[in-house]
Structure formats: C-alpha cells, structure tokens
Amino acid sequence: MHISFLIHNAYGIGGTNRTTYNLATALADQHDVEIVSVFRHRDAPVFAPDPRVRLRSLVDLRADGPDRGHGELARPARIFPRAEGRYRQYSLLTDRRIGEHLASTEADVVVATRPGLNVHLARQIRRGPLRVGQEHLTLESHSKALRMVLRGAYPDLDAFTTTTEADAGAYRARMRLPGVRVEALPNPVPAPALAPADGSARWVVAAGRLAPVKRYDLLITAFDRVRTERPDWRLRIYGGGEQRDELRTLVDRLGLYNHVYLMGPAHPIEPEWVKGSIAAVTSRTESFGMTIVEAMRCGLPVVSTDCPHGPREIIRDGVDGRLVEPGSADSVARGLLELIDDGALRRRMAAAALRNAARFDPSRIAERYESLFLSTAPRGMRRRATLHRARATLLGGARAALDAGRGALKKGRPA
C-alpha cells in the first residue's frame, strides 16, 4: 500500500510528530510511506525520518522559502475549522494547497493527524483513497463549537482512531458516526537504544510541558513531603513551558533547591529516564500518556495520577506502577515513598514495566493499523497490499542473502 500521513508541521517537536514518525517507520517495513507536512519552518526536522519515509511540505515558511510573505497567508482559512486551536496559522493558502494535495494524491490510504486536517480529509479528498482520521487529544478536550463541526464532517471518513478505549467509547456514544469504524490504537513507542535503568539511582524523573494540566506544582508539593522522610532522594523535571518561573518560585519557597531540579527540555529523553529509578506523572488529564510508556520502556515503574484517559489503560496498578488519586499531593507522596522505601518492590515493578511496555512497540502498533486499513479497504487495495508485502519480503530475503554473501567473501570463504 501507499500510505500518506498529513500532519501540521513535521519539522517541529511534539508528541504527534514523534508518534507519526514512529508509526511511519514501522509501516515502511512493508509499505510505501510518506509524511506530508502542511508547514515547513526549518531546513531539517527535529526528528530525523527513516530514509525509507519520504517527507515533503505544502507551505514553506523558511526565511528564504518560496511562500514567505505570500498574499494568501493573510487571508483567513475557510475549510480549516475556526474553533480549532491552530486556526490562526491556517489561511486561504493552506486551504488551497491541502485541497490540491488531497485531490491529486496517489495514496491508497491517507491518515490525517489533527481535527482540522481530518475536516480537510473528509471534505477535499478525491474518490478512492481510504480516509482515516486520528485523534491525539480527546473528544472532551474540544470546544462545543469544534465538536459541532466535527460531527458534520467525520461521517465522511472511513475510519477514525483514538489513543484510548475510553475516548473511542466517547466518540461512538456522542458523535453519531454511522459507517465509520472507530478504533482505539495507542501511540507507538520504540525500545530505547540503551540499557534500561538499574534501579539504584536515588532519582525520581518527570518529563513534559510545564503547563497547568501537568500539575507539576502538585508533584513538587508532594516531593516536599518525600524529602522530609527520605532526604537522600532527588527529583528532576524535564521540559519547558509557561509555568517554569512559577514552578521555580514554588521550589524556592519550599526550600527544595537542593532536591528538585527544573532541567529544561531534553531530546532525546531516554538517556535521562535511565538515570532515574522511578517516574512520576501528576497530570489532571492525559489523552494517552507518552511519557508513561517512554519511562516504562526504559525500565522505570511509574507513579501516576489515575486521571482521564490514558494512565489506567497503560499502568497495571501494583504490578508495573502505581495509580494514585488525582489532585492529592498526599497520595502522590505515598505512592513515591512506597517504591522509594521498598527496593525489592521497585525492582519487581521495573521488570514488569519493561515487559509490559513492549506491547506499544511500533511493529505491533503498525500491525494493528495495517489490519485496520486492510479490513476497511476495498478488495483491490487489499490485493495490492498483499502483493506489495510479498515483494517487500522477497526483497528483504534477497538483501539478507546478498549481505551474507558479501560477508563470506570478506572472510575468504564461499557463501
């Protein structure tokens, strides 16, 4: 199959970008895959794409880019929903470029990755390709005005994916999508290319945007109570955002400047996870919980608030992590101290986290997406996909044989 992802800005940083690159790379093992970015604002993307995945943009906003200062950029978008959070970045030019792309694409499957682009996909795609919309936030997080727009557009999709079963249930119950297949498919997270944490470091690690929804104020307050009982433990918080100064003030006011460290953004984050022994998530809500899975894949048990929607679908409470009461610093402190004080329990949970997080490996998530595409697609597309997969398998075998032959020749013996 030829699979095309339509994304807001593939050259920046963010969870949707990481997820799309991970999924596209895994699908490229068997399929022809491209990522089409609406915007381009720098020469190279933050996340380097796999060489097998083609990357291109529709609107080039680099300082010397051909679209810088284009007259249509100042004219408001008519198709991208006004109620969508990114609306001000869209314009008559993006309406036209996205429409031209969707009308001419040769892809068998087009996957759009945010509500506004899902609307474009539903309204502008040519006849033929499978139309798949993705939700990377939650239905509940969207305004009533946006939900009304989506309710009118989404019935023209073929399939729609959410990151959690809870959100899939909300879409099925509240959005009236007859004929649209709604599936919960979690975000893919690859195994890190380094050894997992050994559990000996006396560090708790957290990572994410320094935004109110993440409730880092709650984590810092909880750690003040941890510090009282276990002054030998420390907390590192990675990420940047609007609350940095506010959180720094809280750290100073509580006298935690030798125990809590605001580390700033880190990319890649995996080397920082493995320096810790416990991960902490104190969000008010999570659409999925990428940092939970990232930490587990690095061998850390996670103490997380049991908030909507993702943590309960990732963490097995008491097995590979601990779910605690949202909004309660006491509950967070007790969860952290339980693992801090019991090294054997911490190591058992760490091992379980490493095992259980393997279900989020990109290869496994890609198989689920492929199954969705094939079971929803017309018969002709399924036949082409089968032929493409067989061809990829044959080519892979030929490459392996060729590599073996070259290796044998280098060693001076017949293959």
C-alpha positions as CSV (number, residue, x, y, z in Angstrom):
1,M,0.0,0.0,0.0
2,H,0.9,3.6,-0.5
3,I,0.2,5.3,2.9
4,S,0.3,9.0,3.3
5,F,0.3,10.9,6.6
6,L,-1.0,14.5,6.7
7,I,0.5,16.4,9.6
8,H,0.5,20.1,10.8
9,N,4.3,20.6,11.0
10,A,6.6,17.6,10.8
11,Y,9.6,19.8,11.2
12,G,8.9,20.7,14.8
13,I,8.8,18.9,18.1
14,G,5.8,17.3,19.9
15,G,4.0,14.1,20.7
16,T,2.1,13.9,17.4
17,N,5.3,14.2,15.4
18,R,7.1,11.5,17.4
19,T,4.1,9.2,17.1
20,T,3.8,9.8,13.3
21,Y,7.5,9.2,12.7
22,N,7.5,6.0,14.8
23,L,4.4,4.6,13.0
24,A,5.5,5.6,9.5
25,T,8.9,4.0,10.1
26,A,7.3,0.7,11.2
27,L,4.9,0.7,8.3
28,A,7.7,1.3,5.9
29,D,8.9,-2.2,6.5
30,Q,6.1,-3.4,4.3
31,H,4.6,-0.4,2.6
32,D,5.4,2.7,0.6
33,V,5.1,5.6,3.2
34,E,5.2,9.4,3.0
35,I,4.7,12.2,5.5
36,V,3.2,15.4,4.1
37,S,3.7,18.4,6.4
38,V,1.4,21.4,5.9
39,F,4.1,23.7,7.1
40,R,7.9,23.8,7.0
41,H,9.8,26.4,9.0
42,R,13.3,25.0,9.2
43,D,15.7,23.2,7.0
44,A,15.8,19.8,8.8
45,P,13.1,18.2,11.0
46,V,13.8,17.8,14.7
47,F,13.1,14.1,14.4
48,A,15.1,12.6,11.6
49,P,12.8,10.5,9.4
50,D,13.8,7.0,8.3
51,P,15.3,7.1,4.8
52,R,12.5,4.9,3.5
53,V,9.9,7.5,4.5
54,R,9.5,10.4,2.1
55,L,9.0,13.8,3.7
56,R,7.6,16.9,1.9
57,S,5.8,20.1,2.8
58,L,3.0,22.1,1.3
59,V,3.7,25.6,2.6
60,D,7.4,26.6,3.0
61,L,7.7,29.4,5.6
62,R,11.5,29.4,6.0
63,A,13.2,32.8,5.8
64,D,14.2,32.2,2.2
65,G,11.2,29.9,1.5
66,P,9.1,30.5,-1.6
67,D,5.9,31.1,0.4
68,R,7.3,33.6,2.9
69,G,5.1,36.7,2.6
70,H,2.6,35.0,0.2
71,G,-0.5,37.2,-0.1
72,E,-2.9,34.4,0.6
73,L,-1.3,33.8,4.0
74,A,-3.1,36.9,5.3
75,R,-6.5,35.7,4.2
76,P,-8.4,33.5,6.7
77,A,-9.0,29.8,6.1
78,R,-12.4,28.8,5.1
79,I,-12.1,25.0,5.4
80,F,-9.9,24.6,8.4
81,P,-12.3,25.0,11.4
82,R,-12.3,28.4,13.1
83,A,-12.8,26.6,16.5
84,E,-9.6,24.5,16.1
85,G,-6.6,25.6,18.2
86,R,-4.3,26.1,15.3
87,Y,-6.7,28.1,13.2
88,R,-4.7,31.4,13.2
89,Q,-1.8,29.5,11.5
90,Y,-4.0,28.4,8.6
91,S,-5.1,30.6,5.7
92,L,-6.6,30.6,2.2
93,L,-3.2,29.4,1.0
94,T,-3.3,26.3,3.3
95,D,-6.9,25.6,2.2
96,R,-5.8,25.6,-1.4
97,R,-2.5,23.7,-1.0
98,I,-4.1,21.0,1.2
99,G,-7.0,20.7,-1.3
100,E,-4.7,20.4,-4.3
101,H,-2.7,17.7,-2.5
102,L,-5.8,15.7,-1.4
103,A,-7.3,16.0,-4.9
104,S,-4.2,14.6,-6.6
105,T,-2.7,12.2,-4.2
106,E,-1.9,8.7,-5.5
107,A,-2.0,7.2,-2.0
108,D,-4.2,4.2,-1.1
109,V,-4.6,5.4,2.5
110,V,-4.5,9.0,3.8
111,V,-4.1,9.5,7.5
112,A,-4.8,12.9,8.9
113,T,-3.5,13.7,12.4
114,R,-5.5,16.5,14.0
115,P,-9.1,17.7,13.9
116,G,-8.7,20.5,11.4
117,L,-6.8,18.2,9.0
118,N,-9.4,15.5,9.5
119,V,-12.0,18.0,8.3
120,H,-9.9,18.7,5.2
121,L,-9.6,15.0,4.6
122,A,-13.3,14.4,4.9
123,R,-14.2,17.3,2.6
124,Q,-11.5,17.5,-0.1
125,I,-10.0,14.0,-0.7
126,R,-10.5,12.6,-4.2
127,R,-12.6,9.4,-4.6
128,G,-10.7,6.3,-4.0
129,P,-8.2,6.5,-1.0
130,L,-9.1,5.2,2.4
131,R,-9.8,8.2,4.7
132,V,-8.5,7.7,8.2
133,G,-8.7,10.5,10.8
134,Q,-6.7,10.4,14.1
135,E,-7.4,11.9,17.5
136,H,-4.3,12.7,19.5
137,L,-6.2,14.6,22.2
138,T,-9.7,13.7,23.4
139,L,-13.2,14.5,22.4
140,E,-13.8,16.1,25.8
141,S,-10.9,18.5,25.3
142,H,-12.6,20.1,22.2
143,S,-15.0,23.0,22.5
144,K,-18.6,22.6,21.8
145,A,-18.2,24.7,18.6
146,L,-15.5,22.4,17.3
147,R,-17.4,19.2,18.2
148,M,-20.3,20.5,16.1
149,V,-18.0,21.0,13.1
150,L,-16.5,17.5,13.6
151,R,-20.0,16.0,13.9
152,G,-20.8,17.3,10.4
153,A,-17.5,16.2,8.8
154,Y,-16.5,13.0,10.4
155,P,-19.3,10.8,8.9
156,D,-17.4,11.2,5.6
157,L,-14.3,9.4,7.0
158,D,-13.9,5.7,6.5
159,A,-12.1,5.1,9.9
160,F,-11.2,7.1,12.9
161,T,-8.7,6.3,15.6
162,T,-8.3,7.4,19.2
163,T,-5.4,6.6,21.6
164,T,-7.5,5.1,24.3
165,E,-10.6,2.9,24.6
166,A,-12.2,5.5,26.9
167,D,-12.0,8.1,24.1
168,A,-13.2,5.7,21.4
169,G,-16.2,4.9,23.6
170,A,-16.9,8.7,23.9
171,Y,-16.8,9.1,20.1
172,R,-19.0,6.1,19.5
173,A,-21.6,7.3,22.0
174,R,-21.7,11.0,21.4
175,M,-20.6,11.7,17.8
176,R,-23.1,9.6,15.7
177,L,-20.7,8.2,13.1
178,P,-22.7,5.6,11.1
179,G,-20.5,3.6,8.9
180,V,-17.2,5.0,10.3
181,R,-15.1,2.4,12.0
182,V,-13.9,3.8,15.3
183,E,-10.8,2.1,16.8
184,A,-8.6,2.7,19.8
185,L,-5.0,2.3,18.7
186,P,-2.3,3.5,21.2
187,N,0.7,5.5,20.3
188,P,3.8,3.5,19.3
189,V,6.9,3.9,21.4
190,P,10.2,2.2,20.3
191,A,12.6,0.5,22.6
192,P,15.4,2.8,23.6
193,A,18.8,2.1,22.1
194,L,20.5,1.9,25.5
195,A,20.4,-0.3,28.6
196,P,17.4,0.1,30.9
197,A,17.7,1.8,34.3
198,D,19.2,-0.5,37.0
199,G,17.0,1.0,39.8
200,S,19.9,2.0,42.0
201,A,19.9,5.8,41.4
202,R,18.0,7.8,44.0
203,W,16.3,10.0,41.5
204,V,12.6,10.4,40.6
205,V,12.2,11.7,37.0
206,A,9.3,13.5,35.3
207,A,9.1,15.0,31.8
208,G,6.6,17.0,29.8
209,R,5.4,20.5,29.1
210,L,5.5,22.9,32.1
211,A,1.8,23.6,31.7
212,P,-1.1,23.7,34.3
213,V,-2.6,20.5,33.1
214,K,0.5,18.6,34.0
215,R,0.2,19.7,37.7
216,Y,4.0,19.9,38.4
217,D,3.0,22.1,41.3
218,L,1.4,19.0,42.8
219,L,4.5,16.9,42.2
220,I,6.8,19.5,43.8
221,T,4.5,19.8,46.8
222,A,4.4,16.0,47.1
223,F,8.2,15.8,46.9
224,D,8.5,18.3,49.8
225,R,6.8,15.5,51.9
226,V,9.1,12.8,50.3
227,R,12.1,14.9,51.2
228,T,11.1,15.0,54.9
229,E,11.2,11.2,55.1
230,R,13.9,10.5,52.5
231,P,16.2,13.4,52.1
232,D,18.6,11.3,50.1
233,W,16.3,11.2,47.1
234,R,16.0,13.9,44.4
235,L,13.6,14.9,41.7
236,R,14.4,16.0,38.1
237,I,11.7,17.6,35.9
238,Y,12.5,17.9,32.2
239,G,10.6,20.2,29.9
240,G,9.9,23.8,29.0
241,G,6.8,25.9,29.1
242,E,4.8,28.8,30.5
243,Q,5.0,27.7,34.2
244,R,8.7,27.5,34.6
245,D,9.1,30.7,36.6
246,E,6.1,29.9,38.7
247,L,7.4,26.4,39.5
248,R,10.9,27.8,40.2
249,T,9.3,30.2,42.8
250,L,7.5,27.2,44.4
251,V,10.7,25.2,44.6
252,D,12.5,28.2,46.3
253,R,9.6,28.9,48.7
254,L,9.6,25.2,49.9
255,G,13.3,25.2,50.3
256,L,13.7,22.4,47.7
257,Y,16.5,23.9,45.6
258,N,18.8,21.1,46.6
259,H,16.2,18.4,46.0
260,V,14.1,19.5,42.9
261,Y,15.7,20.5,39.6
262,L,14.0,22.0,36.6
263,M,16.2,20.6,33.9
264,G,14.7,22.2,30.8
265,P,13.8,20.4,27.6
266,A,15.8,17.2,26.7
267,H,15.9,15.5,23.3
268,P,16.4,12.6,23.2
269,I,14.7,12.0,26.6
270,E,15.7,8.3,27.0
271,P,19.2,8.9,28.4
272,E,17.5,11.0,31.1
273,W,14.9,8.4,32.0
274,V,17.5,5.7,32.6
275,K,19.3,7.9,35.1
276,G,16.3,7.6,37.4
277,S,14.7,4.7,39.3
278,I,11.0,6.0,39.4
279,A,9.0,8.1,37.0
280,A,6.2,10.4,38.1
281,V,3.2,11.8,36.3
282,T,0.8,14.1,38.1
283,S,-1.5,15.3,35.2
284,R,-5.0,16.4,35.6
285,T,-5.8,14.7,32.4
286,E,-3.8,12.7,29.7
287,S,-5.1,12.0,26.2
288,F,-2.7,9.0,26.2
289,G,0.5,9.2,28.3
290,M,3.5,9.0,26.0
291,T,5.9,9.8,28.9
292,I,4.4,6.9,30.9
293,V,5.2,4.4,28.1
294,E,8.6,6.0,27.4
295,A,9.6,5.6,31.1
296,M,8.4,2.0,31.2
297,R,10.3,1.2,28.1
298,C,13.4,2.5,29.9
299,G,12.7,0.2,32.9
300,L,11.1,2.6,35.3
301,P,7.9,1.9,37.3
302,V,5.6,4.9,37.0
303,V,3.7,6.6,39.8
304,S,0.8,8.3,38.0
305,T,-2.4,10.1,38.9
306,D,-5.4,7.9,37.9
307,C,-6.7,10.7,35.6
308,P,-8.7,10.5,32.4
309,H,-7.9,9.0,29.9
310,G,-4.6,7.2,29.4
311,P,-2.8,6.1,32.6
312,R,-5.3,3.3,33.6
313,E,-5.0,1.7,30.1
314,I,-1.2,1.7,30.4
315,I,-0.3,1.0,34.0
316,R,-1.4,-2.2,35.8
317,D,-1.7,-0.8,39.3
318,G,0.5,-2.6,41.8
319,V,2.2,-4.6,39.0
320,D,4.2,-2.3,36.8
321,G,3.4,1.0,38.5
322,R,1.1,2.8,40.9
323,L,-2.1,4.8,40.2
324,V,-2.8,7.4,42.8
325,E,-5.6,9.9,43.5
326,P,-5.6,12.9,41.1
327,G,-5.1,16.3,42.7
328,S,-3.8,14.8,46.0
329,A,-0.2,15.6,47.0
330,D,-0.5,13.2,49.9
331,S,-1.5,10.4,47.6
332,V,1.4,11.2,45.2
333,A,3.8,11.3,48.1
334,R,2.6,7.9,49.5
335,G,3.0,6.3,46.0
336,L,6.5,7.6,45.6
337,L,7.5,6.6,49.2
338,E,6.1,3.1,48.7
339,L,8.6,2.5,45.9
340,I,11.4,4.5,47.4
341,D,11.3,2.6,50.7
342,D,10.9,-0.9,49.2
343,G,13.8,-1.6,46.8
344,A,12.6,-5.2,46.1
345,L,9.1,-4.0,45.1
346,R,10.7,-1.2,43.0
347,R,12.8,-3.7,41.1
348,R,9.9,-6.1,40.5
349,M,7.7,-3.3,39.2
350,A,10.6,-2.1,37.0
351,A,11.0,-5.5,35.4
352,A,7.2,-5.8,34.8
353,A,7.2,-2.3,33.3
354,L,9.9,-3.2,30.8
355,R,8.0,-6.4,29.8
356,N,4.5,-4.9,29.6
357,A,5.5,-1.8,27.7
358,A,6.6,-4.0,24.8
359,R,3.0,-4.1,23.6
360,F,3.5,-0.5,22.5
361,D,6.4,-1.3,20.2
362,P,5.9,0.3,16.8
363,S,6.0,-3.0,15.0
364,R,3.0,-4.2,17.0
365,I,1.0,-0.9,16.6
366,A,1.8,-0.9,12.9
367,E,0.3,-4.4,12.5
368,R,-2.9,-3.1,14.1
369,Y,-3.0,-0.2,11.8
370,E,-2.4,-2.4,8.8
371,S,-5.2,-4.7,9.9
372,L,-7.5,-1.7,10.2
373,F,-6.5,-0.5,6.7
374,L,-7.0,-3.9,5.1
375,S,-10.2,-4.8,6.8
376,T,-11.7,-1.4,5.9
377,A,-10.3,-1.0,2.4
378,P,-11.9,-2.1,-0.9
379,R,-10.8,-5.5,-2.3
380,G,-8.5,-4.1,-5.0
381,M,-6.5,-2.2,-2.4
382,R,-6.2,-5.4,-0.2
383,R,-4.8,-7.3,-3.3
384,R,-2.2,-4.5,-4.0
385,A,-1.2,-4.6,-0.3
386,T,-0.7,-8.3,-0.4
387,L,1.5,-8.1,-3.5
388,H,3.5,-5.2,-2.0
389,R,4.0,-7.1,1.2
390,A,5.2,-10.2,-0.7
391,R,7.5,-8.1,-2.8
392,A,9.0,-6.5,0.3
393,T,9.5,-9.9,1.9
394,L,11.3,-11.2,-1.2
395,L,13.5,-8.1,-1.4
396,G,14.3,-8.4,2.3
397,G,15.3,-12.0,1.7
398,A,17.4,-11.1,-1.3
399,R,19.2,-8.3,0.7
400,A,19.9,-10.7,3.5
401,A,21.4,-13.3,1.1
402,L,23.4,-10.6,-0.6
403,D,24.7,-9.3,2.7
404,A,25.6,-12.9,3.8
405,G,27.5,-13.4,0.5
406,R,29.4,-10.2,0.9
407,G,30.3,-11.2,4.5
408,A,31.5,-14.6,3.4
409,L,33.7,-13.1,0.6
410,K,35.3,-10.7,3.1
411,K,36.2,-13.7,5.3
412,G,37.7,-15.5,2.3
413,R,35.2,-18.5,2.2
414,P,32.3,-19.5,-0.1
415,A,28.8,-18.4,0.9
